[in-house]
Amino acid sequence: MTTGGKSTLARLVFLSAAEPRYIIDPQASDITAVPGAVTFADPYRMPEAGTVRFVPPDPADLDAYNEVYRRIRDRVLRAVHDGRLADAHAYIWNDEAGWSKPAERPPRWGRAITIAGAKLMIGEINIHVRVRGVERSCVSQARHIGIWPPIGLEEDLKYLAGTAGLPQAELEEQLGRCEPHGFVWVTRDAGVNHYRVCEPVAA
């Protein structure tokens, strides 16, 4: 759903992560303009700053996102090679991930980061209204999943439960306990799903 607090929660989580941090925002929303972030539009000129924010001129330019993801990965590997272990990690906030990591034709390096991010010490948070619009591994590889009701179509709920490995009946029961604008937080740990019904996130 929209205006449910997804990006507000993402911002809070993102700001709690250590630099270097990267925001990818196809829509140039005000909420991603975090303090100290350096905004750029040219994927071949990513600033050397602790927190950077990529806002592409064309939100549908998958090649631009792919280049940014490649450069993030290369920076982490370069830090490892140079022995700068304090910088050998990254955290990415993909706001409206259906644009930057779409289900159809996701950027190669974006998908690689999602699948191998833990090994590379790259964490990410992916936000989108429709779960089926985001590249499948963003859901299947996630350790934490925030779900805001109403899900929408029944097929979306089935897709989410199937992709994330969650029992659909249990997920529906938890979502039914949410107050308006509340959400369910799922933590997946060693094959066990832990559910927590959360109150709305304050802006």
Phi, psi and omega in degrees: 000160177266161179053030181264350179109008183299309182290329176296316177295318179301318180298316180297316179295316182300314183290344177275349181277152178284148172289154007283142183230147185226130175250133174240111187230100180296337188257358179054046181285152181298328186293336179274354178279072185282156180304132177084354181286138176260116182272138178219160183237341181266113183296342179269001180228059180285125183296150174270080182225162182293324178227122180235155184226115180265120176237102185286147175300325179242108183297345180263007184278091182294330178295324179295314178298318181301319180294320179295315178299319179298318181292324176298312179300315181296323179296320179295314180296324178294322178296321177296314181299322182275358180078014178270072188295335178294337180253004186274054179196173177199158173227132185239134172248110177264099177274134187057059184295346175294341174272312185275338177222063184292155179298324178265125177055056177293148178303137184304311185285334174294317178293321180298321179294318180297318184285319185248017185301319182299319179293328181271000184062039177244116176259157178208154173235127184246127182241133174197156182286314183251117183298328182285349179275353184254146179310133192304322184293339176299330178269312185293331182267354186289138175272327178237138180226123174260131184232122180256122175280159358280145180295324181114242183284148178303323181295330177293319179295317178297319180297313181299311181297316181293317182289321182273353181072037181252139175295122186298318182297319180292321178297316179299320180297318180293318180296327179293344180271355184285140170284166177307129181070005173281178183206167177253131177253120182249128174247125181256117186225110177052044177083000179250132179261127178248126184252143174219123177275121187249151176282165179304147179277127178286137181287000000 
